Amino acid sequence: MKNLLRVGLWVGSGAALAVLMLELLLHLLPVAGRGVYAAEYDPAWPINHLLPHSTFTYSAGWKLDLVNEGSVNNMGYVAPFDYQRDAGGVAILGDSYIENLMNDYPVTLQGRLPALLHEPMPVLPFGSSGASMPDYLAVARLVADRFHPQWGVVLISEADFTEGFSPVPGYYGWDPQKDPPIRFTMVEGQRSPAKRLARQLALLRYVRYNLKMSPASVFSWRNATDNLPSDASAACSPAALSPADRELVRAFAADLPRQFRLAADRVIVIFDSDRNALYRTGTASSRCPTRDSEAFDQLRSHLRAAGTHVVETRDLFTDYYRTTGLKVDHSPLDWHWNGEAHRLVASRVAIIINHFLTPAMTSQVANHTVPACAAAVDAPPLSPAACNP
């Protein structure tokens, strides 16, 4: 028995030493998730955001490819500058595509946009991994109250409608009984010291972010790379929206400008597209209708009818891919947009905003004689022809 205990002790000690050595080694390497720590609940800004004034490291895959480092500002968002109250300008909302851990800030939509605008104005990104449509309504109101932007830009990506039916703590979900139809999922207390320590362990971060092995069993908060395009080749059943779904979509379209406290034509909504389908068939149109794709089709119609601008990445990415043969994301390691995708979208957003910054347009806006614009037409960056009347 003593010999057995001695062997067990040696085996356990050896295993513990091996784990410790592996932790030390990984701690020296650019393992993903370093610094991507959710801040504690703040009633003044309840929506999930990162720990302010921190730095982060990103990488993808077991070989630690696509290494990127950046900083988190005073508000808990990825940006190399602090946000000032009453800053105005352009507020950009979205999920991990806008949070953007995988690209250098200067090549992103929010990083490129200031240089493309005809008039100087701040551009403030509010991207949060795992956010969905209910979160965008909540953040729009928070941003309006604190920063008073002149423009609101929102990215809608895959599953942004259906994710609102299963929110996790720190996020908003759908609630048809409320106005707007959203409800916050309360965070229960502060994280324990054990959880704070665990999220800093390089080995656990490597398993979760780089290997993506059973993330739900490792941590309770959402993955920074959750939003991946679905495989349209997989079998699926065509979906249809319920009357309740349709009402939520209608309410979102009507409430979004109201939460921003902006006119509908000062809001731009960007729709991401199916890049799996683009690379496989040459078109970014998904073949099988899903609950989300049906909701987004309805949303487009409501937004355009209200005069809100709609930008389709499907058209931008398809033209670019057919012309260059180059991808607009980091797939297969990471399906988030690369710098070229951000450039294409930034140019289109700038076209719309610049159209309203020309002297003639400013006069028409003041006199309420400009026709509502639904979508930008193909035009070179900075063209005054921003959208179809």
NUKE-765755 format. One record per residue (C-alpha): residue number from 1; residue in one letter; x, y, z. Coordinates in nm, 3 decimals, decimal comma, padded with zeros to 5 digits. Example, Ala and Ser with C-alpha at 12.3 -4.5 7.8 and 13.67 -1.06 7.14 Angstrom:
<rs>
1; a; 01,230; -00,450; 00,780
2; s; 01,367; -00,106; 00,714
</rs>
This chain:
<rs>
1; m; 00,000; 00,000; 00,000
2; k; 00,285; 00,238; 00,088
3; n; 00,450; 00,168; -00,247
4; l; 00,121; 00,244; -00,421
5; l; 00,086; 00,571; -00,236
6; r; 00,446; 00,658; -00,318
7; v; 00,388; 00,591; -00,688
8; g; 00,067; 00,795; -00,681
9; l; 00,248; 01,080; -00,511
10; w; 00,524; 01,077; -00,772
11; v; 00,276; 01,063; -01,059
12; g; 00,068; 01,344; -00,910
13; s; 00,375; 01,557; -00,845
14; g; 00,502; 01,496; -01,197
15; a; 00,168; 01,588; -01,349
16; a; 00,145; 01,904; -01,137
17; l; 00,499; 02,001; -01,236
18; a; 00,419; 01,942; -01,605
19; v; 00,107; 02,161; -01,581
20; l; 00,305; 02,432; -01,403
21; m; 00,579; 02,426; -01,669
22; l; 00,317; 02,439; -01,944
23; e; 00,148; 02,735; -01,773
24; l; 00,478; 02,920; -01,747
25; l; 00,558; 02,851; -02,112
26; l; 00,216; 02,963; -02,235
27; h; 00,236; 03,270; -02,015
28; l; 00,533; 03,382; -02,223
29; l; 00,349; 03,324; -02,551
30; p; 00,072; 03,536; -02,713
31; v; -00,215; 03,320; -02,595
32; a; -00,558; 03,464; -02,680
33; g; -00,775; 03,618; -02,412
34; r; -00,507; 03,795; -02,214
35; g; -00,664; 04,117; -02,089
36; v; -01,009; 04,032; -02,233
37; y; -01,169; 04,054; -01,890
38; a; -01,525; 04,165; -01,835
39; a; -01,563; 04,458; -01,598
40; e; -01,775; 04,425; -01,285
41; y; -02,138; 04,536; -01,306
42; d; -02,180; 04,913; -01,322
43; p; -02,539; 05,041; -01,281
44; a; -02,445; 05,359; -01,470
45; w; -02,333; 05,148; -01,767
46; p; -02,486; 04,804; -01,711
47; i; -02,415; 04,654; -02,052
48; n; -02,123; 04,411; -02,070
49; h; -01,788; 04,583; -02,136
50; l; -01,421; 04,511; -02,074
51; l; -01,206; 04,611; -01,779
52; p; -01,116; 04,979; -01,837
53; h; -00,756; 05,090; -01,887
54; s; -00,623; 04,744; -01,971
55; t; -00,433; 04,585; -02,258
56; f; -00,514; 04,264; -02,443
57; t; -00,356; 03,996; -02,659
58; y; -00,533; 03,809; -02,937
59; s; -00,430; 03,504; -03,137
60; a; -00,608; 03,226; -03,327
61; g; -00,559; 02,851; -03,349
62; w; -00,326; 02,616; -03,172
63; k; -00,022; 02,773; -03,343
64; l; -00,112; 03,120; -03,207
65; d; -00,155; 03,283; -03,549
66; l; -00,297; 03,631; -03,619
67; v; -00,135; 03,781; -03,311
68; n; -00,269; 04,125; -03,227
69; e; -00,234; 04,348; -02,922
70; g; -00,428; 04,656; -02,826
71; s; -00,568; 04,866; -02,545
72; v; -00,900; 04,913; -02,369
73; n; -01,003; 05,269; -02,288
74; n; -01,171; 05,440; -01,993
75; m; -01,516; 05,311; -02,094
76; g; -01,410; 04,949; -02,136
77; y; -01,405; 04,946; -02,517
78; v; -01,122; 04,863; -02,754
79; a; -00,986; 05,199; -02,867
80; p; -00,648; 05,374; -02,833
81; f; -00,807; 05,685; -02,678
82; d; -01,045; 05,771; -02,395
83; y; -01,403; 05,884; -02,457
84; q; -01,512; 06,229; -02,342
85; r; -01,866; 06,316; -02,237
86; d; -02,073; 06,505; -02,495
87; a; -01,821; 06,405; -02,762
88; g; -02,083; 06,395; -03,041
89; g; -01,959; 06,252; -03,368
90; v; -02,029; 05,896; -03,482
91; a; -02,117; 05,609; -03,246
92; i; -02,062; 05,259; -03,387
93; l; -02,240; 04,967; -03,218
94; g; -02,194; 04,596; -03,274
95; d; -02,068; 04,267; -03,140
96; s; -01,720; 04,114; -03,166
97; y; -01,686; 04,245; -03,523
98; i; -01,682; 04,598; -03,383
99; e; -01,505; 04,507; -03,060
100; n; -01,234; 04,390; -03,301
101; l; -00,964; 04,208; -03,109
102; m; -00,809; 04,057; -03,421
103; n; -00,714; 04,365; -03,629
104; d; -00,498; 04,668; -03,561
105; y; -00,725; 04,958; -03,470
106; p; -00,615; 05,185; -03,762
107; v; -00,738; 04,934; -04,024
108; t; -01,086; 04,894; -03,873
109; l; -01,411; 05,064; -03,969
110; q; -01,382; 05,294; -03,669
111; g; -01,012; 05,352; -03,724
112; r; -01,045; 05,442; -04,094
113; l; -01,364; 05,646; -04,082
114; p; -01,230; 05,974; -03,933
115; a; -00,987; 06,027; -04,224
116; l; -01,264; 05,964; -04,477
117; l; -01,507; 06,224; -04,342
118; h; -01,522; 06,571; -04,495
119; e; -01,553; 06,729; -04,152
120; p; -01,354; 06,627; -03,843
121; m; -01,559; 06,447; -03,581
122; p; -01,487; 06,178; -03,322
123; v; -01,574; 05,817; -03,401
124; l; -01,654; 05,611; -03,091
125; p; -01,686; 05,230; -03,119
126; f; -01,905; 05,041; -02,872
127; g; -01,842; 04,680; -02,966
128; s; -01,906; 04,397; -02,721
129; s; -01,853; 04,029; -02,795
130; g; -02,181; 03,840; -02,774
131; a; -02,403; 04,148; -02,808
132; s; -02,724; 04,120; -03,010
133; m; -03,012; 04,337; -03,126
134; p; -03,163; 04,401; -02,779
135; d; -02,820; 04,516; -02,661
136; y; -02,796; 04,764; -02,947
137; l; -03,119; 04,933; -02,839
138; a; -02,991; 04,959; -02,482
139; v; -02,646; 05,087; -02,580
140; a; -02,798; 05,340; -02,821
141; r; -02,982; 05,500; -02,529
142; l; -02,675; 05,494; -02,304
143; v; -02,464; 05,649; -02,580
144; a; -02,726; 05,914; -02,654
145; d; -02,748; 06,020; -02,289
146; r; -02,372; 06,043; -02,233
147; f; -02,220; 06,133; -02,571
148; h; -02,497; 06,288; -02,786
149; p; -02,370; 06,157; -03,124
150; q; -02,472; 06,315; -03,454
151; w; -02,469; 05,972; -03,624
152; g; -02,547; 05,620; -03,511
153; v; -02,402; 05,319; -03,693
154; v; -02,507; 04,963; -03,605
155; l; -02,370; 04,635; -03,741
156; i; -02,616; 04,346; -03,763
157; s; -02,442; 04,008; -03,788
158; e; -02,547; 03,646; -03,786
159; a; -02,781; 03,533; -03,504
160; d; -02,826; 03,887; -03,372
161; f; -03,203; 03,836; -03,363
162; t; -03,227; 03,487; -03,212
163; e; -02,948; 03,544; -02,958
164; g; -03,177; 03,801; -02,799
165; f; -03,402; 03,518; -02,677
166; s; -03,128; 03,359; -02,466
167; p; -02,925; 03,640; -02,305
168; v; -02,662; 03,569; -02,044
169; p; -02,594; 03,790; -01,738
170; g; -02,471; 04,133; -01,839
171; y; -02,665; 04,138; -02,166
172; y; -03,014; 04,241; -02,276
173; g; -03,278; 04,009; -02,419
174; w; -03,617; 04,048; -02,584
175; d; -03,920; 04,131; -02,369
176; p; -04,232; 04,206; -02,578
177; q; -04,408; 04,349; -02,272
178; k; -04,169; 04,641; -02,240
179; d; -04,110; 04,960; -02,439
180; p; -03,857; 04,927; -02,592
181; p; -03,903; 04,547; -02,593
182; i; -03,586; 04,458; -02,403
183; r; -03,494; 04,341; -02,053
184; f; -03,154; 04,337; -01,880
185; t; -03,025; 04,005; -01,743
186; m; -02,885; 04,099; -01,404
187; v; -02,532; 04,004; -01,304
188; e; -02,534; 03,823; -00,969
189; g; -02,270; 03,985; -00,752
190; q; -01,902; 04,028; -00,822
191; r; -01,674; 03,758; -00,957
192; s; -01,502; 03,554; -00,692
193; p; -01,123; 03,575; -00,649
194; a; -01,104; 03,221; -00,788
195; k; -01,277; 03,323; -01,111
196; r; -01,059; 03,631; -01,142
197; l; -00,751; 03,412; -01,107
198; a; -00,881; 03,146; -01,347
199; r; -00,938; 03,391; -01,632
200; q; -00,572; 03,495; -01,610
201; l; -00,433; 03,141; -01,638
202; a; -00,268; 03,101; -01,978
203; l; -00,345; 02,728; -01,998
204; l; -00,717; 02,778; -01,951
205; r; -00,718; 03,069; -02,198
206; y; -00,536; 02,854; -02,451
207; v; -00,794; 02,578; -02,413
208; r; -01,086; 02,818; -02,439
209; y; -00,981; 03,070; -02,701
210; n; -00,717; 02,897; -02,910
211; l; -00,837; 02,536; -02,900
212; k; -01,205; 02,626; -02,847
213; m; -01,256; 02,311; -02,643
214; s; -01,587; 02,311; -02,451
215; p; -01,580; 02,682; -02,362
216; a; -01,909; 02,665; -02,174
217; s; -01,758; 02,416; -01,930
218; v; -01,453; 02,635; -01,866
219; f; -01,598; 02,984; -01,822
220; s; -01,944; 03,126; -01,792
221; w; -01,899; 03,441; -02,000
222; r; -01,921; 03,459; -02,378
223; n; -01,645; 03,380; -02,625
224; a; -01,484; 03,672; -02,811
225; t; -01,517; 03,475; -03,136
226; d; -01,869; 03,339; -03,103
227; n; -02,006; 03,495; -03,422
228; l; -01,900; 03,267; -03,703
229; p; -02,080; 03,244; -04,039
230; s; -02,293; 02,934; -04,062
231; d; -02,224; 02,663; -04,316
232; a; -02,501; 02,709; -04,569
233; s; -02,427; 02,364; -04,712
234; a; -02,554; 02,198; -04,393
235; a; -02,908; 02,068; -04,405
236; c; -03,167; 02,305; -04,263
237; s; -03,539; 02,356; -04,264
238; p; -03,671; 02,684; -04,407
239; a; -03,784; 02,900; -04,118
240; a; -04,070; 03,148; -04,085
241; l; -04,128; 03,429; -03,842
242; s; -04,408; 03,420; -03,590
243; p; -04,633; 03,726; -03,544
244; a; -04,444; 03,797; -03,220
245; d; -04,112; 03,785; -03,408
246; r; -04,241; 04,027; -03,669
247; e; -04,354; 04,270; -03,402
248; l; -04,012; 04,263; -03,235
249; v; -03,842; 04,336; -03,567
250; r; -04,083; 04,623; -03,638
251; a; -04,028; 04,765; -03,290
252; f; -03,649; 04,746; -03,326
253; a; -03,658; 04,941; -03,655
254; a; -03,881; 05,208; -03,501
255; d; -03,697; 05,227; -03,168
256; l; -03,337; 05,238; -03,291
257; p; -03,338; 05,606; -03,402
258; r; -03,550; 05,694; -03,098
259; q; -03,296; 05,539; -02,861
260; f; -03,013; 05,723; -03,036
261; r; -03,232; 06,038; -03,018
262; l; -03,161; 06,092; -03,384
263; a; -03,367; 06,129; -03,699
264; a; -03,396; 05,805; -03,894
265; d; -03,176; 05,941; -04,173
266; r; -02,893; 05,992; -03,924
267; v; -02,876; 05,619; -03,850
268; i; -02,688; 05,365; -04,064
269; v; -02,745; 04,991; -04,027
270; i; -02,489; 04,753; -04,178
271; f; -02,587; 04,394; -04,256
272; d; -02,313; 04,133; -04,260
273; s; -02,335; 03,854; -04,517
274; d; -02,271; 03,481; -04,553
275; r; -01,905; 03,459; -04,651
276; n; -01,911; 03,079; -04,647
277; a; -02,152; 03,098; -04,938
278; l; -01,943; 03,367; -05,107
279; y; -01,625; 03,159; -05,113
280; r; -01,809; 02,843; -05,214
281; t; -02,042; 02,972; -05,484
282; g; -01,925; 03,325; -05,565
283; t; -02,232; 03,486; -05,412
284; a; -02,285; 03,592; -05,051
285; s; -02,654; 03,502; -05,049
286; s; -02,753; 03,226; -04,808
287; r; -02,962; 02,953; -04,967
288; c; -03,167; 02,829; -04,676
289; p; -03,395; 03,077; -04,496
290; t; -03,341; 03,084; -04,121
291; r; -03,527; 03,263; -03,846
292; d; -03,250; 03,522; -03,843
293; s; -03,232; 03,572; -04,220
294; e; -03,609; 03,615; -04,234
295; a; -03,594; 03,864; -03,947
296; f; -03,319; 04,058; -04,122
297; d; -03,520; 04,073; -04,446
298; q; -03,811; 04,218; -04,254
299; l; -03,579; 04,458; -04,074
300; r; -03,434; 04,587; -04,400
301; s; -03,781; 04,668; -04,527
302; h; -03,881; 04,853; -04,210
303; l; -03,556; 05,049; -04,197
304; r; -03,578; 05,160; -04,559
305; a; -03,941; 05,259; -04,519
306; a; -03,844; 05,477; -04,222
307; g; -03,558; 05,645; -04,410
308; t; -03,277; 05,472; -04,220
309; h; -02,970; 05,398; -04,433
310; v; -02,892; 05,033; -04,508
311; v; -02,547; 04,909; -04,610
312; e; -02,522; 04,557; -04,752
313; t; -02,182; 04,391; -04,711
314; r; -02,311; 04,121; -04,946
315; d; -02,274; 04,357; -05,241
316; l; -01,943; 04,505; -05,126
317; f; -01,780; 04,172; -05,045
318; t; -01,909; 03,993; -05,355
319; d; -01,771; 04,260; -05,589
320; y; -01,438; 04,264; -05,409
321; y; -01,400; 03,884; -05,404
322; r; -01,495; 03,845; -05,771
323; t; -01,253; 04,120; -05,871
324; t; -00,952; 04,027; -05,657
325; g; -01,005; 03,666; -05,553
326; l; -00,905; 03,771; -05,200
327; k; -01,098; 03,695; -04,884
328; v; -01,253; 03,962; -04,664
329; d; -01,195; 03,777; -04,337
330; h; -00,930; 03,569; -04,160
331; s; -01,093; 03,233; -04,236
332; p; -01,052; 02,949; -04,177
333; l; -00,879; 03,048; -03,851
334; d; -01,115; 03,336; -03,775
335; w; -01,428; 03,447; -03,959
336; h; -01,418; 03,806; -03,843
337; w; -01,356; 04,074; -04,105
338; n; -01,001; 04,152; -04,207
339; g; -00,868; 04,501; -04,281
340; e; -00,998; 04,500; -04,639
341; a; -01,353; 04,428; -04,527
342; h; -01,333; 04,710; -04,276
343; r; -01,199; 04,942; -04,549
344; l; -01,486; 04,860; -04,783
345; v; -01,748; 04,920; -04,516
346; a; -01,580; 05,238; -04,387
347; s; -01,578; 05,384; -04,739
348; r; -01,950; 05,317; -04,780
349; v; -02,038; 05,463; -04,440
350; a; -01,827; 05,771; -04,519
351; i; -02,011; 05,821; -04,849
352; i; -02,344; 05,839; -04,666
353; i; -02,225; 06,074; -04,393
354; n; -02,035; 06,300; -04,636
355; h; -02,347; 06,333; -04,847
356; f; -02,505; 06,514; -04,550
357; l; -02,197; 06,727; -04,485
358; t; -02,188; 06,909; -04,820
359; p; -02,310; 07,272; -04,798
360; a; -02,608; 07,215; -05,030
361; m; -02,708; 06,906; -04,839
362; t; -02,677; 07,081; -04,503
363; s; -02,924; 07,345; -04,622
364; q; -03,168; 07,081; -04,747
365; v; -03,149; 06,891; -04,420
366; a; -03,217; 07,210; -04,223
367; n; -03,523; 07,279; -04,438
368; h; -03,639; 06,915; -04,429
369; t; -03,649; 06,897; -04,809
370; v; -03,398; 06,615; -04,864
371; p; -03,557; 06,281; -04,967
372; a; -03,500; 05,983; -04,741
373; c; -03,212; 05,755; -04,842
374; a; -03,229; 05,382; -04,807
375; a; -02,892; 05,256; -04,930
376; a; -02,570; 05,384; -05,075
377; v; -02,513; 05,326; -05,443
378; d; -02,186; 05,212; -05,593
379; a; -01,958; 05,512; -05,601
380; p; -01,590; 05,579; -05,525
381; p; -01,507; 05,678; -05,167
382; l; -01,597; 06,035; -05,074
383; s; -01,836; 06,071; -05,368
384; p; -02,120; 06,314; -05,287
385; a; -02,366; 06,073; -05,450
386; a; -02,435; 05,882; -05,134
387; c; -02,765; 05,710; -05,180
388; n; -03,067; 05,651; -05,393
389; p; -03,349; 05,899; -05,329
</rs>
